Amino acid sequence: KSKLDLNIDGSDVLEHVHAISKTNPFWNELSASNPFIYDIAASNRNENSKYLSVLKENPYLFSRVSSNRESLASSGDELDIDCLLRKTSSRRSGRSKSISDFLDIIDNRRLNPHKTAPQKPLASDTVWLQNDREAYKMAWLSHRQLTRSCLDLEARSQSPGWAQTQATDVNIVGKLNHEGGSVQLPDSDINVHIPVGHVVPGEFQEVGLKAILNPPSSLNNELSITVSPLIEITLSNLNTREAIFLEVKGAAKVKNDPLSQVMTDIVCFYSHSKEGPFKKLQSCYFYEDTIQVKLTDLSHLMYTVIAVQANKIQPPATTVWDYVHRTVSVGIYGPKYIHPSFTAVFAAFGHNYIPRKLTICDIKKGGKNMPPVVFQLWGKHTLLLEKPQDLNISLISCDPDFEVKVENESKSIKEQQLKTGEMVRQQFLFSMLGSREMHFFLFLVQIKDLKSGQVIQFCVTTPDPAPKLSGIVSRPKCLQRRKEIKSAPLLLIPTVKYPKFQDKCLNINTYGVALKTVLRQSKIDYLLEYFKGDTIALLGEDKIKAIGQTKIKEWYVGVLRRKVGLVHRKNVKVVSKEQAMDTVDSELLTRNLVEQIALPFKKLTYIYSVVLSTVSESVYDWRALAEVLGYSHMSWDDFNEKYVDKESERVAHVVKRLKEDCHANKKKRLFLYELIVALLKIDCQGLVARLTQDTVILTSAVKLGKCWRELAEKLARLTKQQIEAYEVPHQGKNGEVTLEMMWKPAYDFLYTWGAHYGDSYRDVLQDLQSALDKMKNPVTKHWRELTGALILVNCMDVLRASAFSTEEEEE
C-alpha cells in the first residue's frame, strides 16, 4: 500500500508578486477552492489594482511520497493566479469533492492531483480583505493549509496522533449490559471483570482499557518497583451497583525465603490522574504473580499500576529487587518489510506487556531526524534479572548477505535505566552486502551481563522483503514474463464468481398507505412527499431515527413515484403485499434503486488513496468490475507489464482508469459515485458498507470542526482531559489547535469510536446520526448525506434479493 507522510508548514510558503495594470488583484474568474475572495471580486469587478499576488509552492513542502506509490500524486511547481482562480459553477461549489476537483490549474501541465480530502469553503468576513493584500494572502494561505492537510489518511498507522492519539499506547473498549462480562486488552494479561448487576437492566457500561508503556517514575525507587504498565480505565456509566475487578499478571514474584515474604508486598496503586498522586488500594488478592484488585471508588477516568513494595531494606539487601524474582521483557521491532538498509529496534520493558506495534520517534537518516514510524514486533523474549545491572546488547547477522553496521554492533543498557522501570530502546542498522537478491534472514540477539559474563541469546527471523516496484525489472524480462502468463490462462481464472446484476422491478412485500398529505415548502433531501391515500412501497420494516424539519423521528425507507426516501412511520398504515391496492406508483427498477441510494457519495468527502487500496484488495475479478464500469472492451493488451502479477494490481488499474475518465469530464461524472454504483452491481455490499462508514466519518469530522468536543461528550461521555488528549498531537506552536486543523482530532475520535463497533456499520451510522441530531446546532439539519447513507445500508437486503438470483432460480 502506498503511504504518505505529512509535514505541513504554511509559514514556509513563498509569496511572489507580479505587477499588472488596470484590473483588481483578484481580477480573474474565481474558484471554489479560494472562498475568501469570491464576494470581494464580485463586488469589485470594475475596480483597478496595481498588484497581483502569486504563490510559489514547493510540492515537497507539503508531502513526502514513498517510492513505491503508483497513485496520482504530483503538484505544480508554480501556481499562476490567473489559472488558480478559475471559475466553477455554483452548483458544483456547494458539494464536497476530492481535492482533484480543485486542480484544473495544472491540467495544461498534464500533472495529476494530490490525494487529498476536500473541504467545504469556509465562511469569511470579506470586508476586511477588500483593500488589504497581506490580509488576503494570510487568509488564502490558511485555507490552502486546511485543504492540503486533508491528505492520505493511510498515514494514521505511521504517525502518533494521526487517527490514533498515541500509537504506542494500545487500547480497547467493551460495551456490557447488566449481565456483566470481561474486557481484555489484546495480547496481554490485563483484564477487567464486570460482575452481574453492575448496572441496572436496560443500561450499559462501556469499559475502556489502555496500557501506557512507561509507568510513573515516582513509584520506581529503592523501596518500590512497578511490574505492570500504567493502566488507564475509563467508564461511561457511574450509575452502578457493584464494584469492578482488575486482574493483572505482574513481572515479578516474591522470593520464597521468610525475609522476602515478610519484607515485601505486591500492591496496586490508584489515581485519578496519570501523574498522580497515587494511593495504595487495600482490597487486593494474590495468586503467585497474578493480582486481582477490587475497584470501588469508580470514576470516568482511573489509573492503576501494580508494584512491588518493600517495608524497609535490611542488609545485605540494597533494593527491593533483592526480595523478588524480577523479569524483563524484550521485544525486537522492525519495519513491515525489510529493505537493503533498515533499522531494527531492541526494546526492554519492565513488565510483561509487549505491544505488537511500537512508534519510534527518534529514527535518524543522514544525520537528520525522520518522522515517527510504526515498527512491527518481530520477536520477543523474557529474561530473569536478579538485580539491575549494566547489560551489553549485540545483534549478529546469521546470513552472509547482511551485516550490522560496525558502530551499531554492540550497545549497552545502564543499571539506572532499568531502575526507572521505563521502556529502554536501542537501534541497530542493518545493511545488505553487494547487489544480491533481497530475502528474509536470521539474526542473533545477545544480552550479556557485564559483571558475571553470563550471556542470554535468542534468534529472530526478519519478515519478507518489500514487494518489487514496477520498472525495476528490465523490459525483455517483463515481456518474457508476460508471454509466459498468457500461455497459461488457467492461472488467471478468478477464484470468485460475481453474480450478474438483473435490472428488474423490486420485489416488495410490505407497503404503507399514507394517512395524511405531506408537502413541504422547503424541500428536504431524502424525505418523501405524498398525498393522503398514496401507496408507498416500504423497503423493509426496519426504522431509521433521524431529524426531520425540527424534531427527531422514526422513519421507514419507502419508494413513491420512482423516488427513494423516508416517510414518517406515524403517517402510514403498514399493509401486506396482498392488501395493497394500487402499487403502480411505488414500482422501481433495481437499476434506479442503485443509482438513487448511491447519491450521498456525490457529496461525501473521500480519500482517493484509501479508496483505491481498499477496492483493489477487496475485489477479486477485474473483468467483473470493468464490465459494470463500462470498460467491457478492456483486454490484456490494455495492461502494462507491471499489472500482470496480481489481480489486485489489475483491479487498481481499472479504478485508476475510472478516476482519470471522471477527472477529464468532471461536470458530468463523479468518481466515487460511479464506483459505488459499480460495486453494488457486482454485489460487493460489505465493501460498500466499509467505504460508506469511512467516508461518513471523514466528512463528519470536516463538517464538525471545533464542535466535535460537544459530540464527544454526547457520544462517548469524554471528559475535558480526554478531549484535550486528542487535541495535543495537533496543537500548533501557540499550544492551540487552529480551526483549519480541528478536523484532525475530530477524525481521531470518530475513527477510534467507530472501531469499537467492529463490523456493525449500521449501528455506527445510526448512533452517529442520533448524536449529531441531538447537538445544540445540529449539522444534520443542513447536511443530510448521513441520512442518505443510512438509507443505503437499509436498502441492501432488498437490493440483493431483487437484483441477484440464485442459480436455482435462473435454471
Secondary structure, DSSP 8 states (H G I E B T S, - for coil): ---EEE---GGG-EEEEEE-SSS-TT-S---TT-GGGHHHHHH-TT---SEEEEEE--HHHHEEE-TT--S-----SEE-HHHHT----HHHHTS---GGGGGGGGGGGT----------------GGGTT-HHHHHHHHHHHHHHHHHS--GGGGGTSTTSSSS-TTSEEEEEEE-TT-EEEE-TTSSEEEEE-TTSS-TT--EEEEEEEESS--GGG-SSSEEE-S-EEEEEES----SS-EEEEEE-SEEE-SSHHHHHHEEEEEEEESSTT---EE-S-EEEETTEEEEEE-S--SEEEEEEEEEES---TT--SGGGGEEEEEEEEEEE-SSB-SEEEEEEEEESSS---SEEEE---EETTEE---EEEEEEEEEEEEESS---EEEEEEESSTTEEE-GGGSEEEE-HHHHHT---EEEEEEEEE-TT------EEEEEEEETTT--EEEEEEE---B----TT-S-HHHHHHHHHHHHT-GGGGS-S---------B----EEEEESS-B--SS--TTB--B-TT-EEEES-S--EEEE-SSSEEEEEEEEETTEEEEEEGGGEEEEETTT----GGG--BHHHHHHHHTGGGGT----HHHHHHHHHHH---HHHHHHHTT-TT--GGGS-GGGSS-HHHHHHHHHHHHHHHHHHTTTT--HHHHHHHHHHHTT-HHHHHHHHHHHHHHHHHHHHGGGHHHHHHHHH---HHHHHHHHGGG--TTSS--GGGTHHHHHHHHHHHHHTTTT-HHHHHHHHHHHHHTSSS-GGGT--HHHHHHHHHHHHHHHHHHH---HHHH-
